[in-house]
Structure formats: structure tokens, C-alpha cells
Amino acid sequence: MNIIDGSFRDPQGHVYTSEGRIFRVISKSGESKFNILNNSLILEKSINSGYLVKTWIPRKDQLPSGYQDKLIYEHQKIPYISYPYEWSFSQLKEAALHHLNYQIFLLANNFHLNDSSSFNIQFIGAESVFIDSLSITPYKEGDFWYGQKQFLEQFLNPLFFSSYKNIPFNNFYRGNLDGIKSIEILKILNFFQKFIPKIFLYLYLPYLLERGAKKTLNFDNYFLKKNKFKKNNYLWILKNLKKIIENIRLPNFDSYWENYEITSSYDQINLDIKSSIVKKFIKDNKINIIADLGCNTGHYSELCLNNGCQYVVGFDSDAASIEKSYVRSKNKKLNFLPLMLDATNPSVNSGWFEKERQGFLKRSKFDALLALAFEHHLIIGKNVPIESFIRWLTSISCKGLVEFIPKTDNMIKIMLNLKGDIFPDYNEDNFINIMKKYVKIIKIQEIGNTGRKVIEFDGN
């Protein structure tokens, strides 16, 4: 079995993978919690209520060799692990509400969570799920919410930041895996915003109290004592935060691309041709999981699912488009996970020893990919050399569809007018010849009279 590096922080149990299965191996210090969780049936209740990822104790004869004498949970495998700084605003909001609702549920069963890490929430399609069973701990009267500060920094503060400033939180969040600190938010908000009741209560007032405690070194007056914190107080905080997050305003992100599905240069005939190419590719190849690069609002992602693909992970750099993609997935209950990705500045290996969180390429294990109306944004828009782009593309998956857009296309003309034609090698023949160095070209199909072509490739 191979350890999953991001699980090292929990001394009670580490997570391993073996032959596509996910195991949590309980350490000596976690044995008592293992017994409490099993005897109380809290895991079973959590799973049945839709909060916790499917978790069970495997039979000894089902375990990998050398682990038959260990205490072990097996977990349902998440199709694609994502991180909070890759989510849309509504995805982070959904994850925050999932955490709060789960805390309220646990308290009703005399348990609670010992931390509030946003990384303990994952998405299967558009549905959130909690994945860290060992974070569940028995509640004792007087216990306070140990993870409140972490919840504010990893959930509430990024939501406030985007909601009040209309700026995606993603790049700020990615710069600090612990989230966005309250003092950083307070420096960004204007004077009047600091006195909005919910901001004053959860950001400004705690900051003032903590600053005063540090000045006097009188921390007893700042930190709540266990025997004075009643369960009703605990519940009030959780329910009040839930109400605040439910009512938080959706940001108004500037975007040219969120209406591209409606305003694109394709007429219906050419759109149908392009759609038929995608449909046939999916049906012919019986694809399980596919990456949709430049997914926009998810039209082709949904098309893949409707034609036999089991799961789609969509990527786009436009926050407003990813927001619409998530709403599409949520409303239609699709196995479609849309995520933020700037291909020229993707998520990288990060955290402790640069292994705690895996970068985009490290997690790219797709059966196939779509890259429709995508390549020119990198090659022309970002000056990425053609060969470098193709090497990157085929490292994500060696099978897929890539759309080539010629210089005669109106979109390319606009881009070249802005920066000049400094791309003498950008042409269809050169693009295809370079692709042939890395993969086999299966077929090239024209999209009507647009001059655009869809290239099907396979490196297997």
C-alpha cells in the first residue's frame, strides 16, 4: 500500500491507496476512537444522512498482504480530488454549509468535529461529502468549537472577500493553504464594511479582543473556558453562521466568456456538427472519466455524460463560467465537477515537503480529454510554443479531441491585432506534424465552413 502524503497530520490514522482502493489505517493512539465510532454507530448514521463518504470495515481476507492484523476503514474512492482554491464561489458556499450542517447533526448525537479543514470536504459531481472519519470525536458538555478560527479562515473569509469585493478568492486562497486570515480581510474591507453586523461579530470584534489580549498577555479573558461554554451556545454559533452563509451575496465577476455558449461565432448548423463529433467520440471509446479543458459553462461536459461517459471534470480560468457550470451540474444532478484552472499557472505540488497537496498534472489520470476552442488561448494568447502545448496536452491524457483554429478565424484575427502576428509557425500542418511526434492522429474533421477542425488522437 502507498501512503497518501496529505494524511500525515492525523496521528490517529493515515490514509493509503492500493489497487484503486482507499484505506485508513488506525494507529495505536486511534484505537479507542475507532471503537467509540463503531460502537456508537455514528459513522453509519452520518453516511445514511448524506454527510460522510461511504466508509466500512473490510473483511480481513479483503485487505492487502501484511495488513490483516491492523484496524482499518475502507472509504469510497472520490473520482477526482479537488481543493478549495479550485472551487467556484458556490462550491465553497456549499462546502461551508455541509460542514455546518454536519456539525449540527453531530451535536444532536453528542459528537462534533475536532477541526474545520475545508480540505475534508470533497465533491462527487456537484454533491459535497465529508471524508475524514477520524475528525469525529465525542462531545463533552463544556467543549467549545475548536475549529471556529479555521472555519472562518478557510470558509467564511474567502466568501466575504469575493462577495464584498467581486474578486475571485482562488489565487489568494492558493497562496496560503490555511485560508485567508481575518486581519487580511479587514485590511481590504472599507471602514463601513467592518461594521456590517456579521463582519463585526465574526471578524472585527474577535480581532479587537485578540489584539487586546495579546497586549495585556491576559489570554484567560480572551479564550472561552470549557466549563462556561454550553451546547446551546455552540449550536447558536453554528446556526447563525449557517444563516449568514445561506444569505451571502453571489459576487458579480467581470466576464466575457460566461455567455459564450450563446454569443459564440458558431451558427446552429456548425454547433450541431461539432456536437456530433463529440458524441461519436464518446460512444466509440466508452470513456469512464474525461477532462474538459476550457469547459466554459459545461455544454460539452453534459453532452459527454448524455452519451455514455461516466464522469467529467471540467476546467476553465473564468470564475463566472465555472460558477454557471456548477449551477448546471447541481440543478441537473450531473456527474460533472467544474474547477478553476489557469493552465499557465495551475495548482502545483504544495504544502509540507511539497507533497501535501498534489498539483494539476499529478492528479491528471483521465481516460480522455476534450480541448475545444482552447489551444489558441495558450499558443496565441499566452505565447506557449506549439510543441510545448502538445506535450502538456498529451501528458493529461494520450487520447482525446483537440480543436485547431486557423488564423483566418475572427477570434484569432482579434488576438493577432492586439499583439501582432509573431507566430509564423502557427498553422494546421505544423500543428498536426508536431502532434504526430507524440500521438497517433485518428481522424481530422472539419466544423462546417468555419475553417476550424477537430483532431482526434490516441497515443495508446
TITIFI-52311 format. One record per residue (C-alpha): residue number from 0; residue in three letters; x, y, z. Coordinates in Angstrom, 1 decimal. Last residue first. Example, Ala and Ser with C-alpha at 12.3 -4.5 7.8 and 13.67 -1.06 7.14 Angstrom:
# residues 2
1,SER,13.7,-1.1,7.1
0,ALA,12.3,-4.5,7.8
This chain:
# residues 460
459,ASN,-2.2,4.0,-26.7
458,GLY,-1.3,7.5,-28.0
457,ASP,-4.7,8.4,-29.5
456,PHE,-5.8,11.5,-31.4
455,GLU,-8.9,13.0,-32.8
454,ILE,-8.4,16.4,-34.4
453,VAL,-11.3,18.8,-34.6
452,LYS,-11.0,21.4,-37.4
451,ARG,-11.9,25.1,-37.6
450,GLY,-12.2,26.6,-41.1
449,THR,-15.7,27.7,-40.1
448,ASN,-17.5,26.3,-43.2
447,GLY,-18.7,23.1,-41.4
446,ILE,-16.6,22.0,-38.5
445,GLU,-14.0,20.0,-40.3
444,GLN,-12.9,16.6,-39.1
443,ILE,-9.4,15.2,-38.7
442,LYS,-9.0,11.5,-37.9
441,ILE,-7.0,9.0,-35.8
440,ILE,-3.8,11.0,-35.4
439,LYS,-1.3,8.9,-33.5
438,VAL,0.4,10.6,-30.5
437,TYR,3.6,12.3,-29.6
436,LYS,5.6,13.1,-32.7
435,LYS,2.3,13.1,-34.7
434,MET,1.2,16.1,-32.7
433,ILE,4.1,18.1,-34.1
432,ASN,3.1,17.3,-37.7
431,ILE,-0.5,18.2,-36.9
430,PHE,0.3,21.7,-35.5
429,ASN,2.8,22.3,-38.4
428,ASP,0.1,21.4,-41.0
427,GLU,-2.6,23.5,-39.3
426,ASN,-0.7,26.7,-39.0
425,TYR,1.1,28.7,-36.2
424,ASP,4.8,28.6,-37.3
423,PRO,4.9,32.3,-38.2
422,PHE,3.6,33.3,-34.7
421,ILE,4.5,36.9,-34.1
420,ASP,1.4,38.2,-35.8
419,GLY,0.8,41.4,-33.8
418,LYS,-0.3,41.8,-30.2
417,LEU,-3.8,43.2,-30.3
416,ASN,-4.4,42.6,-34.0
415,LEU,-3.3,39.0,-33.5
414,MET,-6.0,38.3,-30.9
413,ILE,-8.7,39.9,-33.0
412,LYS,-7.7,37.9,-36.0
411,ILE,-7.6,34.7,-33.9
410,MET,-11.2,35.3,-32.9
409,ASN,-12.3,36.1,-36.5
408,ASP,-10.8,32.8,-37.8
407,THR,-8.5,33.2,-40.7
406,LYS,-5.5,32.4,-38.4
405,PRO,-6.8,28.9,-38.1
404,ILE,-8.5,27.3,-35.0
403,PHE,-7.5,23.7,-34.1
402,GLU,-9.9,21.8,-31.9
401,VAL,-8.4,19.0,-29.8
400,LEU,-10.2,15.7,-29.2
399,GLY,-8.9,12.9,-27.0
398,LYS,-6.5,10.2,-26.1
397,CYS,-3.0,10.4,-24.6
396,SER,-4.3,12.1,-21.5
395,ILE,-3.0,15.0,-19.3
394,SER,0.5,14.4,-20.6
393,THR,-0.9,14.7,-24.1
392,LEU,-1.9,18.3,-23.5
391,TRP,1.4,19.3,-21.9
390,ARG,3.5,17.9,-24.8
389,ILE,1.1,19.5,-27.3
388,PHE,1.4,22.9,-25.6
387,SER,5.2,22.6,-25.5
386,GLU,5.2,21.7,-29.2
385,ILE,3.1,24.7,-30.1
384,PRO,5.1,27.2,-28.1
383,VAL,3.1,29.0,-25.4
382,ASN,2.8,32.7,-26.2
381,LYS,-0.1,33.2,-23.8
380,GLY,-2.9,34.4,-26.1
379,ILE,-1.6,32.8,-29.3
378,ILE,-0.5,29.4,-28.1
377,LEU,-2.5,29.4,-24.8
376,HIS,-5.8,30.8,-25.8
375,HIS,-5.3,29.3,-29.3
374,GLU,-5.4,25.8,-27.8
373,PHE,-8.9,26.1,-26.3
372,ALA,-11.7,26.2,-28.7
371,LEU,-12.3,22.5,-27.8
370,ALA,-9.8,20.7,-25.7
369,LEU,-11.6,17.5,-24.8
368,LEU,-9.8,14.8,-22.8
367,ALA,-9.5,11.1,-22.4
366,ASP,-9.2,8.2,-19.9
365,PHE,-8.0,10.8,-17.3
364,LYS,-5.3,10.5,-14.7
363,SER,-4.4,14.1,-14.2
362,ARG,-3.8,14.3,-10.4
361,LYS,-0.1,14.9,-10.7
360,LEU,-0.7,17.2,-13.6
359,PHE,-2.9,19.5,-11.5
358,GLY,-0.6,19.7,-8.5
357,GLN,-0.9,17.4,-5.4
356,ARG,-1.4,18.8,-2.0
355,GLU,0.7,17.5,1.0
354,LYS,3.6,16.6,-1.2
353,GLU,5.7,19.9,-1.4
352,PHE,7.6,18.7,1.6
351,TRP,4.7,20.1,3.6
350,GLY,2.2,22.0,1.4
349,SER,2.4,22.3,-2.3
348,ASN,2.5,20.3,-5.6
347,VAL,1.2,22.8,-8.1
346,SER,-2.3,24.2,-8.9
345,PRO,-2.1,25.7,-12.4
344,ASN,-0.4,28.9,-13.7
343,THR,-0.3,28.6,-17.4
342,ALA,-3.4,26.4,-17.5
341,ASP,-5.3,28.8,-15.3
340,LEU,-7.7,26.3,-13.8
339,MET,-10.9,26.7,-11.8
338,LEU,-13.0,23.6,-11.4
337,PRO,-16.2,22.0,-12.7
336,LEU,-17.2,18.6,-11.4
335,PHE,-19.7,16.8,-13.6
334,ASN,-21.6,13.7,-12.6
333,LEU,-24.8,15.6,-13.2
332,LYS,-27.6,16.3,-10.8
331,LYS,-29.3,18.7,-13.3
330,ASN,-29.5,21.6,-10.9
329,LYS,-26.2,21.0,-9.3
328,SER,-24.3,20.4,-12.6
327,ARG,-25.7,23.4,-14.3
326,VAL,-25.1,25.6,-11.2
325,TYR,-21.5,24.3,-11.1
324,SER,-21.0,25.2,-14.8
323,LYS,-22.5,28.7,-14.2
322,GLU,-20.0,29.4,-11.4
321,ILE,-17.2,27.9,-13.6
320,SER,-18.2,30.4,-16.3
319,ALA,-18.2,33.3,-13.8
318,ALA,-14.7,32.4,-12.5
317,ASP,-13.1,32.2,-15.9
316,SER,-10.0,30.0,-15.9
315,ASP,-11.8,26.9,-17.0
314,PHE,-11.6,23.2,-16.2
313,GLY,-14.3,20.5,-16.4
312,VAL,-14.0,17.1,-14.7
311,VAL,-16.5,14.7,-16.3
310,TYR,-17.7,11.3,-15.0
309,GLN,-19.4,8.2,-16.5
308,CYS,-19.2,9.0,-20.2
307,GLY,-22.1,7.3,-22.1
306,ASN,-23.7,9.8,-24.4
305,ASN,-25.5,12.1,-22.0
304,LEU,-22.4,12.4,-19.9
303,CYS,-20.4,13.6,-22.8
302,LEU,-23.0,16.2,-23.8
301,GLU,-23.1,17.5,-20.2
300,SER,-19.3,18.2,-20.5
299,TYR,-19.9,19.7,-23.9
298,HIS,-22.3,22.3,-22.6
297,GLY,-20.4,22.9,-19.3
296,THR,-20.4,26.7,-18.8
295,ASN,-16.9,27.2,-20.2
294,CYS,-15.3,23.7,-20.3
293,GLY,-11.9,25.1,-21.3
292,LEU,-10.3,21.7,-20.9
291,ASP,-13.0,19.0,-20.5
290,ALA,-11.2,16.1,-18.7
289,ILE,-12.8,12.7,-19.1
288,ILE,-13.7,9.8,-16.8
287,ASN,-15.2,6.5,-17.9
286,ILE,-14.9,6.6,-21.7
285,LYS,-16.6,4.0,-23.9
284,ASN,-14.4,4.9,-27.0
283,ASP,-17.0,4.8,-29.8
282,LYS,-19.8,6.5,-27.8
281,ILE,-17.6,9.3,-26.5
280,PHE,-16.0,10.1,-29.9
279,LYS,-19.4,9.9,-31.7
278,LYS,-21.0,12.4,-29.3
277,VAL,-18.0,14.8,-29.6
276,ILE,-18.2,14.8,-33.4
275,SER,-22.0,15.2,-33.3
274,SER,-21.6,18.3,-31.1
273,LYS,-19.2,19.9,-33.5
272,ILE,-21.6,19.3,-36.4
271,ASP,-24.6,20.5,-34.4
270,LEU,-22.7,23.7,-33.5
269,ASN,-21.9,24.2,-37.1
268,ILE,-25.6,24.0,-38.1
267,GLN,-26.7,26.1,-35.1
266,ASP,-24.3,29.0,-36.0
265,TYR,-21.0,29.1,-34.3
264,SER,-19.4,32.6,-33.6
263,SER,-20.1,32.2,-29.9
262,THR,-22.8,34.5,-28.2
261,ILE,-25.0,31.9,-26.6
260,GLU,-22.4,29.4,-25.3
259,TYR,-20.0,32.4,-24.9
258,ASN,-22.3,33.9,-22.2
257,GLU,-19.8,33.3,-19.3
256,TRP,-16.9,34.2,-21.5
255,TYR,-16.5,38.0,-21.4
254,SER,-16.5,38.0,-17.6
253,ASP,-16.4,40.6,-14.8
252,PHE,-17.4,38.8,-11.6
251,ASN,-20.6,39.8,-9.8
250,PRO,-20.3,38.1,-6.5
249,LEU,-23.2,36.0,-5.1
248,ARG,-24.5,37.6,-1.9
247,ILE,-24.4,35.7,1.4
246,ASN,-27.8,34.6,2.6
245,GLU,-27.1,30.9,3.1
244,ILE,-23.7,31.9,4.6
243,ILE,-25.2,34.2,7.2
242,LYS,-27.9,31.7,8.2
241,LYS,-25.3,28.9,8.6
240,LEU,-23.1,31.2,10.6
239,ASN,-26.1,31.8,13.0
238,LYS,-26.8,28.1,13.1
237,LEU,-23.3,27.2,14.0
236,ILE,-22.9,30.0,16.6
235,TRP,-26.2,29.2,18.2
234,LEU,-25.4,25.5,18.4
233,TYR,-22.2,26.1,20.4
232,ASN,-24.1,28.5,22.7
231,ASN,-26.8,25.8,23.2
230,LYS,-24.1,23.3,23.9
229,LYS,-22.8,25.4,26.8
228,PHE,-19.5,27.1,27.0
227,LYS,-18.7,28.1,30.6
226,ASN,-17.0,24.9,31.7
225,LYS,-14.7,24.9,28.6
224,LYS,-13.3,28.4,29.3
223,LEU,-13.5,30.7,26.4
222,PHE,-10.3,32.4,25.3
221,TYR,-10.0,36.1,25.6
220,ASN,-10.1,36.7,29.4
219,ASP,-7.8,33.9,30.1
218,PHE,-5.4,35.2,27.5
217,ASN,-4.3,38.1,29.6
216,LEU,-1.0,38.9,27.9
215,THR,-2.1,42.6,28.2
214,LYS,-1.2,43.4,24.6
213,LYS,-2.0,39.9,23.3
212,ALA,-5.5,40.0,25.0
211,GLY,-6.2,43.4,23.4
210,ARG,-5.3,42.2,19.9
209,GLU,-7.4,39.0,20.5
208,LEU,-10.4,41.1,21.5
207,LEU,-10.0,43.5,18.6
206,TYR,-9.7,40.7,16.1
205,PRO,-12.6,38.8,17.6
204,LEU,-14.7,42.0,17.2
203,TYR,-13.6,42.6,13.6
202,LEU,-14.1,39.2,12.1
201,TYR,-17.1,37.2,13.3
200,LEU,-19.3,39.9,15.0
199,PHE,-18.2,42.9,13.0
198,ILE,-18.5,41.1,9.7
197,LYS,-22.0,39.8,10.6
196,PRO,-23.1,43.2,11.9
195,ILE,-21.7,45.4,9.0
194,PHE,-19.3,47.5,11.0
193,LYS,-16.2,46.4,9.0
192,GLN,-18.0,47.3,5.8
191,PHE,-18.2,51.0,6.8
190,PHE,-14.4,51.4,7.1
189,ASN,-13.6,49.7,3.8
188,LEU,-12.7,46.0,3.5
187,ILE,-9.2,45.0,2.3
186,LYS,-7.4,45.5,5.7
185,LEU,-10.2,43.6,7.4
184,ILE,-9.8,40.7,5.1
183,GLU,-6.1,40.4,5.8
182,ILE,-6.8,40.6,9.6
181,SER,-9.3,37.8,9.3
180,LYS,-6.8,35.5,7.7
179,ILE,-7.4,33.9,4.3
178,GLY,-7.1,30.1,4.1
177,ASP,-4.7,27.8,5.8
176,LEU,-3.3,26.7,2.4
175,ASN,-2.0,30.2,1.8
174,GLY,-1.2,31.4,-1.7
173,ARG,-4.0,29.2,-3.1
172,TYR,-6.5,31.2,-1.1
171,PHE,-5.5,34.5,-2.6
170,ASN,-5.5,33.0,-6.1
169,ASN,-8.9,31.5,-5.7
168,PHE,-10.8,34.2,-3.9
167,PRO,-12.4,35.5,-7.1
166,ILE,-12.9,39.3,-6.9
165,ASN,-16.3,41.0,-6.5
164,LYS,-15.1,42.9,-3.4
163,TYR,-17.9,42.2,-0.9
162,SER,-18.9,38.7,-2.0
161,SER,-15.4,37.6,-3.0
160,PHE,-13.8,38.6,0.3
159,PHE,-16.7,37.5,2.4
158,LEU,-16.7,34.0,0.8
157,PRO,-12.9,33.8,1.3
156,ASN,-13.4,34.8,5.0
155,LEU,-16.2,32.4,5.7
154,PHE,-14.7,29.1,4.5
153,GLN,-11.0,28.6,5.2
152,GLU,-10.2,31.5,7.6
151,LEU,-13.5,31.5,9.4
150,PHE,-13.7,27.7,9.7
149,GLN,-10.1,27.6,11.0
148,LYS,-11.0,30.1,13.7
147,GLN,-14.0,28.0,14.7
146,GLY,-12.2,24.7,14.7
145,TYR,-12.1,24.1,18.4
144,TRP,-15.8,24.7,18.8
143,PHE,-16.3,24.6,22.6
142,ASP,-16.5,21.6,24.8
141,GLY,-18.4,22.4,28.0
140,GLU,-20.5,19.3,28.0
139,LYS,-18.5,16.6,26.3
138,TYR,-18.8,15.8,22.6
137,PRO,-17.3,12.6,21.3
136,THR,-14.9,13.0,18.3
135,ILE,-15.4,13.0,14.5
134,SER,-12.2,14.1,12.8
133,LEU,-11.3,10.4,12.4
132,SER,-14.0,10.0,9.7
131,ASP,-12.3,12.4,7.4
130,ILE,-14.1,12.4,4.0
129,PHE,-17.1,14.8,4.3
128,VAL,-19.2,14.9,1.1
127,SER,-20.4,17.7,-1.3
126,GLU,-22.6,17.0,-4.3
125,ALA,-21.9,18.7,-7.6
124,GLY,-20.1,15.7,-9.2
123,ILE,-18.7,13.9,-6.3
122,PHE,-17.2,16.8,-4.3
121,GLN,-14.8,16.8,-1.4
120,ILE,-14.8,18.3,2.1
119,ASN,-12.0,17.5,4.5
118,PHE,-9.8,20.0,2.6
117,SER,-12.0,22.8,4.2
116,SER,-10.4,22.0,7.5
115,SER,-12.8,22.6,10.4
114,ASP,-11.2,20.7,13.2
113,ASN,-12.2,18.4,16.2
112,LEU,-15.6,17.7,14.7
111,HIS,-18.6,17.0,17.0
110,PHE,-20.4,14.2,18.8
109,ASN,-23.3,14.0,21.2
108,ASN,-25.8,12.8,18.5
107,ALA,-27.5,16.2,18.2
106,LEU,-24.0,17.7,18.2
105,LEU,-23.2,15.5,15.2
104,PHE,-26.1,16.8,13.1
103,ILE,-25.3,20.4,14.0
102,GLN,-21.6,19.8,12.9
101,TYR,-22.8,18.1,9.7
100,ASN,-25.0,21.1,8.9
99,LEU,-22.1,23.4,9.5
98,HIS,-19.6,21.4,7.3
97,HIS,-22.2,21.0,4.5
96,LEU,-22.9,24.7,4.7
95,ALA,-19.3,25.6,4.2
94,ALA,-18.9,23.0,1.3
93,GLU,-21.9,24.5,-0.5
92,LYS,-20.5,28.0,-0.1
91,LEU,-17.1,26.9,-1.4
90,GLN,-18.9,25.3,-4.4
89,SER,-21.0,28.5,-4.9
88,PHE,-17.9,30.7,-5.0
87,SER,-16.3,28.3,-7.6
86,TRP,-13.7,25.7,-6.4
85,GLU,-10.0,25.4,-7.3
84,TYR,-8.8,27.2,-4.1
83,PRO,-10.9,24.7,-2.1
82,TYR,-9.1,21.7,-3.4
81,SER,-10.1,18.9,-5.7
80,ILE,-9.7,15.1,-5.6
79,TYR,-11.2,13.3,-8.6
78,PRO,-13.3,10.2,-8.6
77,ILE,-13.5,10.0,-4.8
76,LYS,-12.9,6.4,-3.7
75,GLN,-15.4,5.1,-1.2
74,HIS,-13.6,4.5,2.0
73,GLU,-12.1,1.4,3.7
72,TYR,-11.5,1.6,7.5
71,ILE,-8.7,-0.4,9.1
70,LEU,-7.6,-1.7,12.4
69,LYS,-4.5,-3.8,11.5
68,ASP,-3.8,-7.5,11.8
67,GLN,-4.6,-8.3,8.1
66,TYR,-2.3,-5.5,6.9
65,GLY,0.6,-7.6,5.7
64,SER,-1.0,-8.6,2.4
63,PRO,-3.7,-6.2,1.2
62,LEU,-7.0,-6.5,2.9
61,GLN,-10.1,-8.4,1.6
60,ASP,-9.3,-11.5,3.6
59,LYS,-9.6,-9.4,6.8
58,ARG,-13.0,-8.2,5.9
57,PRO,-13.3,-4.5,5.3
56,ILE,-14.6,-2.1,7.9
55,TRP,-16.8,0.4,6.2
54,THR,-17.0,4.0,5.0
53,LYS,-19.2,5.7,2.4
52,VAL,-18.3,9.4,2.4
51,LEU,-20.0,11.2,5.3
50,TYR,-22.9,13.7,5.3
49,GLY,-25.7,12.0,3.4
48,SER,-27.9,11.1,6.3
47,ASN,-27.2,7.4,5.8
46,ILE,-23.4,8.0,5.9
45,SER,-23.6,10.0,9.1
44,LYS,-25.8,7.4,10.8
43,GLU,-23.4,4.6,9.8
42,LEU,-20.5,6.6,11.1
41,ILE,-22.3,7.5,14.3
40,LEU,-23.0,3.7,15.0
39,SER,-22.0,4.4,18.6
38,ASN,-20.0,1.1,18.9
37,ASN,-18.1,1.8,15.7
36,LEU,-17.1,5.4,16.5
35,ILE,-16.2,4.5,20.0
34,ASN,-14.0,1.6,19.0
33,PHE,-12.1,3.6,16.4
32,LYS,-11.7,6.4,18.9
31,SER,-10.1,4.0,21.4
30,GLU,-7.8,2.6,18.7
29,GLY,-6.5,6.0,17.5
28,SER,-3.4,6.2,19.6
27,LYS,-2.3,2.7,18.4
26,SER,-2.6,3.8,14.7
25,ILE,-5.7,3.3,12.5
24,VAL,-5.1,2.5,8.8
23,ARG,-7.5,4.5,6.6
22,PHE,-7.8,2.6,3.3
21,ILE,-8.7,3.8,-0.3
20,ARG,-8.9,1.3,-3.2
19,GLY,-7.5,1.8,-6.7
18,GLU,-5.1,-1.1,-6.4
17,SER,-3.8,0.1,-3.0
16,THR,-4.2,3.6,-1.5
15,TYR,-3.3,4.6,2.0
14,VAL,-4.7,7.1,4.5
13,HIS,-3.1,7.7,7.9
12,GLY,-4.6,7.2,11.4
11,GLN,-4.6,8.6,14.9
10,PRO,-1.6,10.9,14.4
9,ASP,-3.5,13.0,11.8
8,ARG,-1.2,15.4,10.0
7,PHE,0.3,12.8,7.6
6,SER,-2.9,12.5,5.6
5,GLY,-1.7,14.7,2.7
4,ASP,1.0,12.2,1.8
3,ILE,-1.4,9.4,0.7
2,ILE,0.5,6.3,1.8
1,ASN,1.1,3.6,-0.7
0,MET,0.0,0.0,0.0
